[in-house]
Amino acid sequence: MNAIAAAGYLESLLAGQPHLPAASPALGWINELRAEAVDRVGELTVPSLRDEDWRFTDISQLTRLSFQRAQALTPLLPADIERFHIAEASNRLVFVDGLYAPRLSSIAADSGVVVTHLTEGGAEHAALIEAHLGRHANFGNNVFAALNTAFLQDAALILVPRNTTVSGPLHVLFIATQAGVASYPRCLLVAETGSAVTLIEDYVALQEAAYFTDAVTEISVADDAQVSHVRVQREGTQGFHIANCAVSLARASRYHSVSVALGARLSRYNLNVLQTGEGAECSVDGLALIASRQLADTHTYIDHARPFGISRQLHKCIVGGAAHAVFNGKIMVRPGAQRTDSAQSSRNLLLSDKAYIDTQPQLEIFADDVKCTHGATVGQLDNEEVFYLTSRGLSDDVARKLLTYAFGAEIIERIPVASLRQQLAQTVLAQTSGQP
C-alpha cells in the first residue's frame, strides 16, 4: 500500500471520530490526549510487509475495506448473550460495537472494587485515571494504538484499592453485532498495593460479516499486587482484530496472562510487559487455534528493567487448512537487571501441508548475572504417539484429534476460572475435531 493510499485510509477512519462535549475540569485532559493521538495518526502510516514487525502479516485486505464507528447501540436482550456469561463473575461490563451497554452489564455494589466506565465514573476517579489512562500503551509509533486513543470516548475502568482481594473474576465483554463497523474497545485496570484480581477480557461476535476491532488495554500492577489476566479472542470469521496491551509491574508484583485466539479472519495481538520494580514476576501463556485461511499474529515483549525479575512464557499454535500463524517473542534484559530468570518456549503444531508458521523467539541481554533460555519447535503429530493410541483400540482419526486437543488443552488448563476453562476446552475440542 503506497503512502498516499495509506494516508487516505487513515483519514477515512478518522472521519467517524465523535465530537466530545466540553469536558469537566477534572477530565479536560482527555480531550488533549485525543487531540495528541489524532496528530500522531496524521504523522504515522499503515504498516506493511516492509516493516520489520509486520513482515509476516499482510493487512492489505483490511485496508481495502471501509469501516465506520457505530452510530447507535444495537438492542440486545440478556438472553442474546447468555452463552457468554461466566458463572463466577458477579461484575460484568458489556460493550456492543464499542458502545457501553448498561442494561447488559452487572456491577456488584459490595465487591470492594470500582468497576465502571469512563463517561460515568471518570470524574469521581479523575486523578487516578489520569495517572494511567494513555500512559502505558505508547501510541507515538503505533498507528492502531493512536487510532484507538483518538476515538477514546468510553472505557472499561477497574480500580482495585490497596490490600483488596477480589473474590470473583471481573468480566469485560466486547460484542460485535454490525457489519462494516469499526469499534475501539478500551480497558484500564489499576491494581493498587497488595491487591489481587482476575480480569477476563472477552471479544465475541453475533454476526459473520466483515468488521474491525481496534482494542487497547492498559494494566498497572503496584507493589506486591497480583493480577491474573485471561484474554479470549473469538471474533467472527470475517472480522479483523488488532489489539495492544501494555502492562506495568512494580516491586514484587505478580502478573499471569493467558491469551487464547480462536476467531477473526486476521488478528494481531501485541503484549508489552515492563518490569519497573525489583522482584517482579510474570507468566505469559498463549494459544492460537486457527484453520481455513485465518491469520493469527502474536507479538510479545517482556522488558526486565530491574534486578531479580522472573518471567515464564509458553506460546502454542495449532494451524490447519491454509492458515498462517505468527509468533514473535522478545525478552529484554536491561543493564543492571542482574539475577533475572527468564524462560521462553514456542511450540507449534501443523495439521496440513498448506498450513505454515513463522516463529521468532528472541533474547537481548545486557546484564552478566542472569539465567535466560528460549526455544521453538514446529512439527506434526508424533507418529509413535498415534500408533500407541491406535494399538489400544482408537481409530487413526480419533487418535490424531485427541492428541491435537491435548496439545492445546495444556494452555486452557492454566485459566484460573473453572467455567470459562470448561467452556473453552469444549470449543478447542470441537475445533480440533473439525480440523482436516
C-alpha positions as CSV (number, residue, x, y, z in Angstrom):
1,M,0.0,0.0,0.0
2,N,1.6,3.3,-1.0
3,A,1.9,6.3,1.3
4,I,-0.9,8.3,-0.3
5,A,-3.4,5.4,-0.2
6,A,-2.4,4.7,3.4
7,A,-3.0,8.3,4.4
8,G,-6.4,8.3,2.7
9,Y,-7.4,5.1,4.6
10,L,-6.5,6.6,8.0
11,E,-8.4,9.8,7.1
12,S,-11.5,7.7,6.2
13,L,-11.3,6.0,9.6
14,L,-10.9,9.4,11.5
15,A,-13.9,10.8,9.6
16,G,-16.1,8.9,12.0
17,Q,-14.5,10.3,15.1
18,P,-17.2,11.6,17.5
19,H,-17.1,15.2,18.8
20,L,-16.9,15.2,22.5
21,P,-18.8,17.7,24.5
22,A,-16.7,20.1,26.6
23,A,-15.2,18.0,29.4
24,S,-15.5,18.8,33.1
25,P,-12.4,20.5,34.5
26,A,-11.4,17.1,36.0
27,L,-11.5,15.4,32.6
28,G,-10.2,18.1,30.3
29,W,-7.0,16.2,29.8
30,I,-8.9,13.5,27.9
31,N,-9.7,15.9,25.0
32,E,-6.0,16.9,25.0
33,L,-5.0,13.2,24.8
34,R,-7.3,12.6,22.0
35,A,-6.1,15.6,20.1
36,E,-2.5,14.4,20.5
37,A,-3.5,10.9,19.2
38,V,-5.2,12.5,16.1
39,D,-2.0,14.3,15.4
40,R,0.0,11.1,15.6
41,V,-2.3,9.3,13.3
42,G,-1.7,12.1,10.8
43,E,2.1,11.5,11.0
44,L,2.1,7.7,11.0
45,T,1.4,5.2,8.2
46,V,-0.4,1.9,8.0
47,P,2.2,-0.9,8.5
48,S,3.1,-3.0,5.5
49,L,5.3,-6.1,4.8
50,R,8.2,-3.7,4.5
51,D,8.1,-3.0,8.3
52,E,10.1,-5.5,10.3
53,D,7.4,-6.1,12.9
54,W,4.8,-6.8,10.2
55,R,6.9,-8.6,7.6
56,F,4.9,-11.8,8.1
57,T,1.5,-10.2,8.4
58,D,-0.1,-8.6,5.3
59,I,-3.0,-6.3,6.4
60,S,-3.8,-5.0,2.9
61,Q,-7.0,-7.0,2.9
62,L,-8.1,-4.8,5.9
63,T,-7.2,-1.5,4.2
64,R,-9.3,-2.4,1.2
65,L,-12.5,-2.3,3.2
66,S,-14.3,0.7,4.6
67,F,-15.3,0.9,8.2
68,Q,-17.1,3.5,10.3
69,R,-17.9,3.8,14.0
70,A,-21.3,2.6,15.2
71,Q,-23.8,5.4,15.5
72,A,-26.3,3.6,17.7
73,L,-26.4,0.8,20.2
74,T,-27.8,-2.5,18.8
75,P,-30.8,-3.5,21.0
76,L,-29.9,-6.8,22.7
77,L,-31.6,-8.8,25.4
78,P,-29.8,-10.6,28.2
79,A,-30.8,-13.9,26.5
80,D,-28.9,-12.9,23.4
81,I,-25.6,-13.1,25.2
82,E,-26.4,-15.7,27.9
83,R,-24.0,-18.2,26.3
84,F,-21.1,-15.8,27.0
85,H,-21.9,-15.4,30.7
86,I,-19.3,-16.6,33.2
87,A,-20.9,-18.0,36.4
88,E,-18.1,-16.9,38.8
89,A,-18.2,-13.3,37.6
90,S,-20.6,-11.0,39.6
91,N,-19.2,-8.0,37.9
92,R,-19.6,-7.7,34.1
93,L,-19.2,-4.7,31.8
94,V,-20.6,-5.1,28.3
95,F,-19.8,-3.1,25.3
96,V,-21.7,-3.6,22.0
97,D,-19.8,-2.4,18.9
98,G,-17.6,-0.3,21.2
99,L,-20.6,1.4,23.0
100,Y,-21.3,0.8,26.6
101,A,-24.5,-1.3,27.2
102,P,-25.7,-0.6,30.8
103,R,-28.7,-3.0,30.5
104,L,-26.5,-5.9,29.7
105,S,-23.9,-5.0,32.4
106,S,-24.0,-6.2,36.0
107,I,-22.0,-4.5,38.8
108,A,-21.9,-5.8,42.4
109,A,-22.1,-2.9,44.8
110,D,-20.3,-4.7,47.7
111,S,-17.3,-6.3,45.8
112,G,-14.8,-3.8,47.2
113,V,-13.6,-2.8,43.7
114,V,-14.5,0.1,41.5
115,V,-16.0,-1.3,38.2
116,T,-17.3,1.5,36.0
117,H,-16.9,3.2,32.6
118,L,-15.3,6.5,31.7
119,T,-18.3,8.6,31.0
120,E,-19.9,7.6,34.3
121,G,-17.1,7.2,36.8
122,G,-14.4,9.2,35.2
123,A,-14.8,12.5,37.1
124,E,-15.0,10.8,40.5
125,H,-11.7,9.0,40.0
126,A,-10.1,11.5,37.7
127,A,-6.7,11.8,39.4
128,L,-6.1,8.0,39.4
129,I,-7.3,7.6,35.8
130,E,-5.2,10.5,34.5
131,A,-2.1,8.9,36.1
132,H,-2.7,5.7,34.0
133,L,-5.0,6.1,31.0
134,G,-2.9,6.6,27.9
135,R,0.3,6.4,29.9
136,H,1.3,2.8,29.5
137,A,0.2,2.0,25.9
138,N,2.5,4.1,23.8
139,F,0.9,5.4,20.7
140,G,3.8,7.5,19.5
141,N,4.9,4.9,16.9
142,N,1.8,2.6,16.9
143,V,-0.9,3.8,14.5
144,F,-3.5,1.4,15.8
145,A,-3.0,2.5,19.4
146,A,-3.1,6.1,18.2
147,L,-6.4,5.4,16.4
148,N,-7.9,3.8,19.5
149,T,-6.9,6.8,21.6
150,A,-8.2,9.3,19.0
151,F,-11.7,7.6,19.5
152,L,-11.4,7.5,23.3
153,Q,-14.9,8.3,24.4
154,D,-15.7,5.4,26.8
155,A,-13.6,2.8,28.5
156,A,-13.9,-0.1,30.9
157,L,-12.4,1.1,34.2
158,I,-11.4,-1.3,37.0
159,L,-9.8,0.2,40.1
160,V,-8.7,-2.2,42.9
161,P,-8.0,-0.4,46.2
162,R,-5.0,-1.2,48.4
163,N,-4.9,-4.6,50.1
164,T,-8.2,-5.7,48.5
165,T,-8.7,-9.2,47.2
166,V,-11.5,-9.5,44.7
167,S,-13.1,-12.9,45.2
168,G,-14.6,-13.5,41.7
169,P,-13.3,-12.6,38.3
170,L,-14.3,-9.4,36.5
171,H,-15.7,-9.9,33.0
172,V,-15.4,-7.3,30.3
173,L,-17.3,-8.4,27.3
174,F,-17.0,-6.7,23.9
175,I,-19.6,-7.8,21.3
176,A,-19.6,-7.2,17.6
177,T,-23.1,-7.1,16.0
178,Q,-22.9,-4.9,12.9
179,A,-21.2,-5.3,9.6
180,G,-18.9,-2.6,8.3
181,V,-18.4,-1.2,11.8
182,A,-15.1,-0.1,13.4
183,S,-15.0,-0.3,17.2
184,Y,-12.3,0.9,19.6
185,P,-12.6,-1.0,22.9
186,R,-10.5,0.4,25.7
187,C,-9.8,-1.2,29.1
188,L,-7.9,0.2,32.1
189,L,-7.1,-2.0,35.2
190,V,-5.2,-0.4,38.1
191,A,-4.3,-2.8,40.9
192,E,-3.0,-0.9,43.9
193,T,-0.5,-2.1,46.5
194,G,-1.2,-5.5,48.0
195,S,-4.4,-6.1,45.9
196,A,-5.4,-9.2,43.9
197,V,-7.8,-9.5,41.0
198,T,-8.7,-11.7,38.0
199,L,-9.7,-9.9,34.7
200,I,-11.4,-11.7,31.8
201,E,-11.2,-9.7,28.6
202,D,-13.5,-11.3,26.1
203,Y,-14.2,-10.5,22.4
204,V,-17.1,-12.2,20.7
205,A,-19.4,-11.7,17.7
206,L,-23.1,-12.2,16.9
207,Q,-22.6,-12.0,13.1
208,E,-20.1,-13.2,10.5
209,A,-19.7,-10.2,8.1
210,A,-16.6,-8.1,8.0
211,Y,-15.9,-5.6,10.8
212,F,-12.9,-4.1,12.6
213,T,-11.9,-4.2,16.2
214,D,-9.1,-2.0,17.3
215,A,-8.5,-2.6,21.1
216,V,-6.2,-1.2,23.7
217,T,-5.8,-2.5,27.3
218,E,-3.6,-0.9,30.0
219,I,-2.8,-2.7,33.3
220,S,-0.9,-1.3,36.2
221,V,0.2,-3.7,38.9
222,A,1.5,-1.9,42.0
223,D,3.9,-3.2,44.7
224,D,3.0,-6.7,46.0
225,A,-0.2,-6.8,43.9
226,Q,-1.3,-9.7,41.8
227,V,-3.3,-9.8,38.5
228,S,-4.5,-12.7,36.5
229,H,-5.5,-11.7,33.0
230,V,-7.4,-14.0,30.7
231,R,-7.9,-12.8,27.2
232,V,-10.2,-14.6,24.8
233,Q,-10.5,-13.6,21.1
234,R,-13.3,-15.4,19.4
235,E,-14.3,-12.9,16.8
236,G,-16.4,-13.6,13.7
237,T,-14.9,-15.5,10.8
238,Q,-14.7,-12.3,8.6
239,G,-13.7,-10.0,11.4
240,F,-10.4,-8.1,11.7
241,H,-8.9,-7.8,15.2
242,I,-5.9,-5.7,16.1
243,A,-5.1,-5.2,19.8
244,N,-2.4,-3.7,22.0
245,C,-1.9,-4.5,25.7
246,A,0.6,-2.7,28.0
247,V,1.4,-4.0,31.5
248,S,3.5,-2.2,34.1
249,L,4.8,-4.3,37.0
250,A,6.1,-2.6,40.2
251,R,8.2,-4.2,43.0
252,A,7.4,-7.8,43.9
253,S,4.2,-7.7,41.8
254,R,2.8,-10.8,40.0
255,Y,1.1,-10.9,36.6
256,H,-0.2,-14.1,34.9
257,S,-1.6,-13.9,31.4
258,V,-3.4,-16.5,29.4
259,S,-4.4,-15.4,25.8
260,V,-6.5,-17.6,23.5
261,A,-7.0,-16.7,19.8
262,L,-9.7,-18.7,18.1
263,G,-11.5,-16.3,15.7
264,A,-11.1,-13.5,13.2
265,R,-10.1,-13.6,9.6
266,L,-7.0,-11.7,10.6
267,S,-5.8,-11.0,14.2
268,R,-2.8,-9.3,15.7
269,Y,-2.1,-9.1,19.4
270,N,0.8,-7.0,20.8
271,L,1.6,-7.6,24.5
272,N,4.2,-5.4,26.2
273,V,5.2,-6.2,29.8
274,L,7.5,-3.7,31.6
275,Q,9.0,-4.7,35.0
276,T,9.7,-1.4,36.7
277,G,10.4,-2.7,40.1
278,E,12.7,-5.3,41.6
279,G,11.5,-8.9,42.1
280,A,8.5,-8.6,39.7
281,E,7.2,-11.9,38.2
282,C,5.2,-12.6,35.1
283,S,4.0,-15.7,33.3
284,V,2.6,-15.3,29.8
285,D,0.8,-18.2,28.2
286,G,-0.8,-18.2,24.8
287,L,-2.7,-20.4,22.3
288,A,-3.7,-19.7,18.7
289,L,-6.0,-22.3,17.2
290,I,-6.8,-21.4,13.5
291,A,-7.8,-23.1,10.3
292,S,-9.1,-22.3,6.8
293,R,-7.3,-19.1,5.7
294,Q,-7.1,-17.4,9.0
295,L,-4.0,-15.4,10.1
296,A,-3.2,-15.0,13.8
297,D,-0.1,-12.9,14.8
298,T,1.1,-12.6,18.4
299,H,4.0,-10.3,19.3
300,T,5.2,-10.1,22.9
301,Y,7.8,-8.0,24.6
302,I,8.9,-8.7,28.2
303,D,11.2,-6.0,29.4
304,H,13.3,-6.8,32.5
305,A,14.4,-3.3,33.6
306,R,15.1,-4.1,37.3
307,P,17.0,-6.9,39.1
308,F,15.6,-10.2,40.4
309,G,12.8,-10.3,37.8
310,I,11.3,-13.6,36.8
311,S,9.4,-14.4,33.6
312,R,8.0,-17.6,32.0
313,Q,6.4,-17.8,28.6
314,L,4.8,-20.7,26.7
315,H,3.1,-20.0,23.4
316,K,1.4,-22.6,21.3
317,C,-0.1,-22.6,17.8
318,I,-2.3,-25.2,16.2
319,V,-2.6,-24.5,12.5
320,G,-4.8,-26.3,10.0
321,G,-6.1,-25.7,6.5
322,A,-4.2,-23.0,4.7
323,A,-3.9,-20.8,7.8
324,H,-0.9,-18.9,8.9
325,A,0.3,-18.3,12.5
326,V,3.0,-15.8,13.6
327,F,4.8,-15.6,16.9
328,N,7.4,-13.1,17.8
329,G,8.5,-13.0,21.4
330,K,11.3,-10.8,22.7
331,I,12.9,-10.9,26.1
332,M,14.9,-7.8,27.0
333,V,17.3,-7.7,30.0
334,R,18.4,-4.2,30.6
335,P,21.8,-3.2,32.0
336,G,21.7,-3.6,35.8
337,A,18.8,-6.1,35.7
338,Q,21.0,-8.7,37.4
339,R,19.7,-12.0,38.6
340,T,17.0,-12.1,36.0
341,D,15.5,-15.5,35.5
342,S,13.6,-15.9,32.2
343,A,12.4,-18.8,30.0
344,Q,10.5,-18.7,26.8
345,S,9.1,-21.5,24.7
346,S,7.3,-21.5,21.3
347,R,5.7,-24.9,20.4
348,N,3.8,-25.2,17.1
349,L,1.7,-27.9,15.5
350,L,0.9,-28.1,11.8
351,L,-2.1,-30.1,10.8
352,S,-1.9,-29.8,7.0
353,D,0.6,-29.4,4.2
354,K,-0.7,-25.9,3.4
355,A,-0.6,-24.6,6.9
356,Y,2.5,-22.6,8.0
357,I,4.0,-20.9,10.9
358,D,6.6,-18.1,11.4
359,T,8.1,-18.2,14.9
360,Q,10.9,-16.0,16.2
361,P,11.8,-16.2,19.9
362,Q,14.4,-13.6,20.8
363,L,16.7,-12.7,23.7
364,E,18.6,-9.4,24.2
365,I,20.7,-9.5,27.3
366,F,22.8,-6.6,28.7
367,A,23.5,-7.9,32.1
368,D,26.0,-10.6,33.0
369,D,24.4,-12.4,36.0
370,V,21.2,-13.9,34.5
371,K,19.6,-17.2,33.7
372,C,17.7,-16.9,30.3
373,T,16.6,-19.6,27.9
374,H,14.4,-19.8,24.8
375,G,13.5,-22.3,22.1
376,A,11.0,-23.1,19.4
377,T,9.6,-26.3,17.8
378,V,7.5,-26.7,14.7
379,G,6.2,-30.1,13.6
380,Q,3.3,-32.5,13.1
381,L,1.8,-35.1,15.4
382,D,4.2,-37.7,16.6
383,N,3.5,-41.0,14.7
384,E,4.6,-43.1,17.7
385,E,2.0,-41.4,19.9
386,V,-0.6,-42.0,17.2
387,F,0.5,-45.6,17.0
388,Y,0.3,-46.0,20.7
389,L,-3.3,-44.9,20.8
390,T,-4.4,-46.9,17.7
391,S,-2.8,-50.0,19.2
392,R,-5.3,-49.6,22.1
393,G,-8.4,-49.6,20.0
394,L,-8.8,-45.9,18.8
395,S,-9.1,-45.2,15.1
396,D,-6.3,-43.2,13.5
397,D,-8.6,-40.2,13.1
398,V,-9.8,-40.2,16.7
399,A,-6.2,-40.7,17.9
400,R,-5.0,-37.6,15.9
401,K,-7.9,-35.4,17.1
402,L,-7.3,-36.5,20.8
403,L,-3.6,-35.6,20.6
404,T,-4.3,-32.3,18.9
405,Y,-6.8,-31.4,21.6
406,A,-4.3,-32.4,24.3
407,F,-1.7,-30.2,22.8
408,G,-3.9,-27.1,23.1
409,A,-5.5,-28.1,26.4
410,E,-2.3,-27.5,28.2
411,I,-2.8,-23.8,27.8
412,I,-6.5,-23.9,28.5
413,E,-5.9,-25.7,31.8
414,R,-3.9,-22.6,33.0
415,I,-7.0,-20.4,33.0
416,P,-7.9,-19.8,36.7
417,V,-11.7,-19.7,36.1
418,A,-13.4,-23.1,36.1
419,S,-16.5,-22.3,34.0
420,L,-14.5,-20.5,31.3
421,R,-11.9,-23.2,31.3
422,Q,-14.6,-25.8,30.7
423,Q,-16.3,-23.6,28.0
424,L,-13.0,-23.1,26.1
425,A,-12.0,-26.7,26.5
426,Q,-15.2,-27.7,24.7
427,T,-14.5,-25.1,22.0
428,V,-11.0,-26.4,21.4
429,L,-12.2,-30.0,21.3
430,A,-14.9,-29.1,18.7
431,Q,-12.4,-27.1,16.6
432,T,-9.7,-29.7,16.7
433,S,-12.3,-32.4,15.8
434,G,-13.2,-30.3,12.7
435,Q,-9.6,-30.0,11.5
436,P,-8.5,-31.7,8.3
